[in-house]
Amino acid sequence: MPAAPPPRRRYAVVGTGARAELYTSALVGEHADVANLVALADVNPLRLAAHNRRLAELGAAPLPAYPAGEFAAMLATERVESVIVSTVDATHDGYIVAALAAGCDVITEKPMTTDEERCRRILAAARSSPGSVVVVTFNYRYNPLHERVRELLAGGEIGEVASVHFEWLLDVRHGADYFRRWHRDKASSGGLLVHKASHHFDLVNWWLDADPVEVYAAGRLFFYGPDAGRRHGYARDYDRAHGSPAAQDDPFALHLADNPGLRALYLDAEGADGYHRDRNVFAPGVTIEDDMAVLVRYSTGASMSYHLTAYAPWEGYRIAFNGSRGRLEVEVVENDHVAPAAAGAVKGRSAALHGVEAAAENGFARILVRPFWAPPREVPVRGLSRRGHGGADSRMLAALLRPDLPADPLGRRATHVEGARALLVGLAANRSIATGDRVRVADLGVDAR
Ligand SMILES: NC(=O)c1ccc[n+]([C@@H]2O[C@H](COP(=O)([O-])OP(=O)(O)OC[C@H]3O[C@@H](n4cnc5c(N)ncnc54)[C@H](O)[C@@H]3O)[C@@H](O)[C@H]2O)c1
């Protein structure tokens, strides 16, 4: 007689916004043979209901939907084994800690959290729950291009790495979107050096197999916000786009009512929490930077110069590794411009999952090895996709949800410790911007071992 399949693992998702759709779709769809989504929680009952309606469209039965305040009761009642945390960044810690206290495993979205105190709380909770596993979903690690870089560096292709030069550009569509949403508030997102760059800082920690030691940064709000908007002639006089005549032809405006997914998830859910997802990027209240330069020294002696620009004409990144046997260069153009017709649009059904569907504009991805005394050689990359962050999202889901997959020789699965190490670069950079001083990571008082 064939052996009975193992019981399906019981999952709950807290935070049922745009990103949660990736997880809930996978749990009720492709991975439903190994996973059982048993409950949802959020502070907004209307968004919970919208999420359940979407799951019904996928053929799933409605799920018990809990107010966020009943999270602990939900874990007990629904006998949850694993929690997926996809709430606003500054609220991750409360759910991670409560889930660990209830004996659950945790899969949390990045950034793991937004400040030192919250990070200490998570690390302490994880230490007191050695039987539980915390995974931080650094999906960029699962991009085939990024995996190839890891293999090349670990294989000694360019010898010992002395330095990294890393530039990431967010265009005036995707970059602008951070300035319409809760991300514009540093207390909610930690700013882009935490919210966005934690992906990049994690990649470098992983690629170099090194810990950050010292950070210096400079950053400012150069493009968005009311002062810069007026100075550069882009500002329009409205607070949120919906219902504002001044937003009608503004290329920076997002029109929620034009997109059924955005309407259901945000516009029709405003009655419950008053959250506006379509703020004017030039309206007051932006407390994050849009132009940031960071210098990092690592435990291996390597250094990195990094720049994040959130108002670029095109989207993508360039990374160069200088080594003792040559140089490795990565160039990715996700879209070479923002088409005027799509300037204020977002992509996909929910249209809120930026980067999840590559834009229609032209792009390419290339890895080049430049040895000494020889012509450059392009390294082929297999499996790159135009969808889901280069195909990373679906590969990550399979790796995290399926117990039947082979071991992970590249070590892509990031724990709370790696979540903290990525975060520490952004936190140190934020502190450096605030004080003007060089910051030693050890002085942040977070023991990420
Ligand atoms: N890895 C990636 O590529 C990627 C992409 C997008 C988002 N994310 C991450 O996913 C998370 C969610 O982002 P999003 O784009 O879905 O945002 P969103 O605004 O669409 O969703 C956030 C959800 O959290 C809920 N929420 C707010 N405060 C809460 C609280 N105290 N308790 C419970 N729920 C609360 C909101 O009601 C909303 O439903 C963030 O941490 C973000 O950084 C990661």
The ligand as an SDF file (V2000), in Angstrom:
LIG
                    3D

 44 48  0  0  0  0  0  0  0  0999 V2000
    9.4330   41.2260   -1.2740 N   0  0  0  0  0  0  0  0  0  0  0  0
    8.8100   42.0310   -2.1060 C   0  0  0  0  0  0  0  0  0  0  0  0
    9.1590   42.0930   -3.2650 O   0  0  0  0  0  0  0  0  0  0  0  0
    7.6450   42.8280   -1.6100 C   0  0  0  0  0  0  0  0  0  0  0  0
    6.7870   43.4810   -2.5070 C   0  0  0  0  0  0  0  0  0  0  0  0
    5.7080   44.2140   -1.9910 C   0  0  0  0  0  0  0  0  0  0  0  0
    5.5230   44.3020   -0.6140 C   0  0  0  0  0  0  0  0  0  0  0  0
    6.3700   43.6750    0.2280 N   0  0  0  0  0  0  0  0  0  0  0  0
    6.1780   43.7580    1.6890 C   0  0  0  0  0  0  0  0  0  0  0  0
    4.8980   43.2350    2.0110 O   0  0  0  0  0  0  0  0  0  0  0  0
    4.3340   43.9360    3.1070 C   0  0  0  0  0  0  0  0  0  0  0  0
    2.9440   44.4490    2.7290 C   0  0  0  0  0  0  0  0  0  0  0  0
    3.0680   45.3820    1.6680 O   0  0  0  0  0  0  0  0  0  0  0  0
    1.8560   45.6640    0.6610 P   0  0  0  0  0  0  0  0  0  0  0  0
    2.4470   46.2410   -0.5530 O   0  0  0  0  0  0  0  0  0  0  0  0
    0.9890   44.4740    0.5740 O   0  0  0  0  0  0  0  0  0  0  0  0
    1.0920   46.8410    1.4500 O   0  0  0  0  0  0  0  0  0  0  0  0
   -0.4930   47.0520    1.5420 P   0  0  0  0  0  0  0  0  0  0  0  0
   -0.6680   48.4200    2.0750 O   0  0  0  0  0  0  0  0  0  0  0  0
   -1.1410   46.6710    0.2690 O   0  0  0  0  0  0  0  0  0  0  0  0
   -0.9390   45.9800    2.6330 O   0  0  0  0  0  0  0  0  0  0  0  0
   -0.6360   46.1010    4.0030 C   0  0  0  0  0  0  0  0  0  0  0  0
   -1.7550   45.4600    4.7920 C   0  0  0  0  0  0  0  0  0  0  0  0
   -1.4250   45.4950    6.1860 O   0  0  0  0  0  0  0  0  0  0  0  0
   -2.5930   45.8660    6.8970 C   0  0  0  0  0  0  0  0  0  0  0  0
   -2.2000   46.4280    8.1780 N   0  0  0  0  0  0  0  0  0  0  0  0
   -1.7750   47.6720    8.4710 C   0  0  0  0  0  0  0  0  0  0  0  0
   -1.4930   47.7810    9.7980 N   0  0  0  0  0  0  0  0  0  0  0  0
   -1.7690   46.5740   10.3410 C   0  0  0  0  0  0  0  0  0  0  0  0
   -1.6870   46.0590   11.6540 C   0  0  0  0  0  0  0  0  0  0  0  0
   -1.2690   46.8030   12.6840 N   0  0  0  0  0  0  0  0  0  0  0  0
   -2.0520   44.7750   11.8460 N   0  0  0  0  0  0  0  0  0  0  0  0
   -2.4850   43.9960   10.8230 C   0  0  0  0  0  0  0  0  0  0  0  0
   -2.5780   44.4310    9.5540 N   0  0  0  0  0  0  0  0  0  0  0  0
   -2.2260   45.7090    9.3180 C   0  0  0  0  0  0  0  0  0  0  0  0
   -3.3140   46.8280    5.9940 C   0  0  0  0  0  0  0  0  0  0  0  0
   -4.6770   46.9730    6.3350 O   0  0  0  0  0  0  0  0  0  0  0  0
   -3.0940   46.1790    4.6380 C   0  0  0  0  0  0  0  0  0  0  0  0
   -4.1130   45.2640    4.3460 O   0  0  0  0  0  0  0  0  0  0  0  0
    5.3240   45.0290    3.4840 C   0  0  0  0  0  0  0  0  0  0  0  0
    6.1210   44.5950    4.5530 O   0  0  0  0  0  0  0  0  0  0  0  0
    6.1740   45.1810    2.2370 C   0  0  0  0  0  0  0  0  0  0  0  0
    7.4910   45.5940    2.5190 O   0  0  0  0  0  0  0  0  0  0  0  0
    7.4080   42.9480   -0.2490 C   0  0  0  0  0  0  0  0  0  0  0  0
  1  2  1  0
  2  3  2  0
  2  4  1  0
  4  5  1  0
  4 44  2  0
  5  6  2  0
  6  7  1  0
  7  8  2  0
  8  9  1  0
  8 44  1  0
  9 10  1  0
  9 42  1  0
 10 11  1  0
 11 12  1  0
 11 40  1  0
 12 13  1  0
 13 14  1  0
 14 15  2  0
 14 16  1  0
 14 17  1  0
 17 18  1  0
 18 19  2  0
 18 20  1  0
 18 21  1  0
 21 22  1  0
 22 23  1  0
 23 24  1  0
 23 38  1  0
 24 25  1  0
 25 26  1  0
 25 36  1  0
 26 27  1  0
 26 35  1  0
 27 28  2  0
 28 29  1  0
 29 30  1  0
 29 35  2  0
 30 31  1  0
 30 32  2  0
 32 33  1  0
 33 34  2  0
 34 35  1  0
 36 37  1  0
 36 38  1  0
 38 39  1  0
 40 41  1  0
 40 42  1  0
 42 43  1  0
M  CHG  2   8   1  16  -1
M  END
$$$$
